[in-house]
Amino acid sequence: MTDARRAASLRWRLTFWYTAALGGLLLGLGVTAFVLLDRTLRANVDASLASVARAIAASSQESAPLAPDLDETLAALFGPALAERFRLLDPLGRPDPRLAPRSRSEFPLSPDARRNAADGRETFETLAMPGVTSGPVRLLTFPVVDRGRLVHLVQVAMPLAGVDAARRRFLLILVGLAPVALAGIAVGGWVLTGRALAPVDAMVAAARRIGAEDLSLRLAGEDRDDELGRLAAVLNDMLARLDGSFTAVRHFSADAAHELRTPLTILKGELEVALRTARGPEDYRRVIESCQEEVDRLVALVEDLLLLARTDAGAVDHPHEPVDLGAVIDDVTPALRALAERAGVALVMRHPGTVMVHGSGPMLFRVLFNLVDNAIKYSGAGRQVEVTLGTHEGSAVLEVRDDGPGIAPADQAHVFDRFYRGDPAHTRGGAGLGLALARAIVQVHGGRITLESTPGRGTCFRVLLPLAPPAD
């Protein structure tokens, strides 16, 4: 499925859910409005019935005749429909003779209505009346009480045909408007989702233009103060990290290829010269020894690269063996003194004795060797390199200090980078991995390595490692 089809599918889904949500909301509002309308209409009917019943009750007295114009009065107040549907009963439920000649309605008197009337309560009922074709009627049985005694019963009825007609009209209006409302919601949802997804489409188009060969492009919209702006910022940060990683990998690959090519070229040249003409055993031995030196360089370089790769991947376990840094200094001193003598550098080694840490003796040996070897190479003849060991606030402190030319400020941030050489004029061989390996090994041991250097006044590398807790 293409990106365009995916975007269209997402837009359709968002529009569908938007329409469904608002359609459901409108349905709920319609049902609520319909129920409230029905209750309001019925309440109005009950209020009208109660008003008629009170008017009839006020006009009736036990011995006095009813007003001769009662029908006209009720018709003027409540309409002819109510004026013709009432009757007056005595406490036993018999028609009052004063109204019998004028009443043309017959309503049942239910047992519930009798009991409620005896207690002075009115009764509303909905029932079907024989001979009434317009549907059910609403009947009110209203007690007339005088000095705590039931003297009359007033019954008033109203057809519910008007209520039913109003409900049907309202329902037809809702059903008729529903498709129009849903269509409008769907169109609005389609437009809104299109506008909402437009920045996403732009980000997708921009992301498609970004490849591994050019990660300098960035997504637009980072300045937006919303979710899409935050997404663009996160993606741009990720692209920046990827750009840095890809650049580092390209430089690393180029430098590694260069470092590997040099001994391989020497090997090839030595072998080609040896095979071109016949030589004596001593010449062949010299060629083989030279090739072996280059092979040793290759092996050391590959091992260094593998160790760095393993530390980058977190595949090097933290060593937990007790290691005496003082003993490590004693072990590495003979090899370093030989290097210092050949370079004309004075080497001073100072340590207080036993300083215990947890780690790997061979790996820490390599850290010290690389730091001192680097100081000897770049100090120059007639200089001094000093190695000291001490403790400070729960950490072992190993310092390698020289009084050489120092490191330029622009180079200090890169001295731990792989294959980095700040000053080619002072390079004395090597692959440029010594300091990178030293930092990686120190980090594996849970420590850190720092640099202090002033051009013209020397350099100091300081290694801090957690001290091993005292044995019980």
Secondary structure, DSSP 8 states (H G I E B T S, - for coil): --HHHHHHHHHHHHHHHHHHHHHHHHHHHHHHHHHHHHHHHHHHHHHHHHHHHHHHHHH--SSS---TTHHHHHHHHH-HHHHTSEEEE-TTS-B-TTTGGG--------HHHHHHHHTT--EEEEE--TT-TT--EEEEEEEEEETTEEEEEEEEEEESHHHHHHHHHHHHHHHHHHHHHHHHHHHHHHHHHHHHHHHHHHHHHHHHH-BTTB-----S-TT-SSHHHHHHHHHHHHHHHHHHHHHHHHHHHHHHHHHHHHHHHHHHHHHHHHHHS---HHHHHHHHHHHHHHHHHHHHHHHHHHHHHHHHTT-S----EEEEHHHHHHHHHHHHHHHHHHHT-EEEEE--S--EEEE-HHHHHHHHHHHHHHHHHHH-TT-EEEEEEEEETTEEEEEEEE-SS---HHHHTTTTSTT--S-GGG--SS-S-HHHHHHHHHHHTT-EEEEEEETTTEEEEEEEEEB-----
